Amino acid sequence: MSNVSSSGPPMAASPLTRAVLEIDEYAAGLGWDQPARLFALVDTARLRSQEPDLAAQLGLDEGDTAAPLTPIEQDEIPAGAALDEFLGTIAWPDAVAGCALTVERLMLPQSAEASVPDGLDGSALTDWVASHPDRQEVRMTVAVLRDGTRESALRLREKDSPNEVLTGAGLVPGLAEALAATFED
């Protein structure tokens, strides 16, 4: 497990937005063509009081300067595992306030939807998208809290800059639903 820390996102952002932007910045530092990464989001103050040694190990013994939510990277997602199936196996302990996932995908503009050939199965569709001249590589970071609050950040490879990151609660609704389901009993 590693803590994701950085100089960070704007202080005015909500705690969840700050966590998503912190994870996006961390992922950007690793470069592109990375595997999906899963993070637990923990309440920083609770972590400090209940697990002071772990908090110190993660560099969270700095007083009030730390963000309210601390992203902690989890073990690697098994290679070749379908993301939806993998997420279906997760059960978080009570100490986890939320979770986040960062994943890279190819996307097409809405204008390309009409040109998708009929009858393509999953792998044929993937190949078709990968060869489309208007495809764009995007890194999506999606986070949810136990109470259902959601946030996302999208970064295009061709506009790989912290100033070009798009944020919003409803940008990747399917992935947000899958992450929220990891908190259901």
Salt bridges, closest charged atoms under 4 A:
ASP24 OD2 - ARG155 NH2 2.55
ASP33 OD1 - ARG157 NH1 3.12
GLU73 OE2 - ARG37 NH1 2.83
GLU104 OE2 - ARG139 NH2 3.94
GLU137 OE1 - ARG157 NH1 2.77
ASP160 OD1 - ARG155 NH1 2.76
GLU177 OE2 - ARG150 NH2 2.84
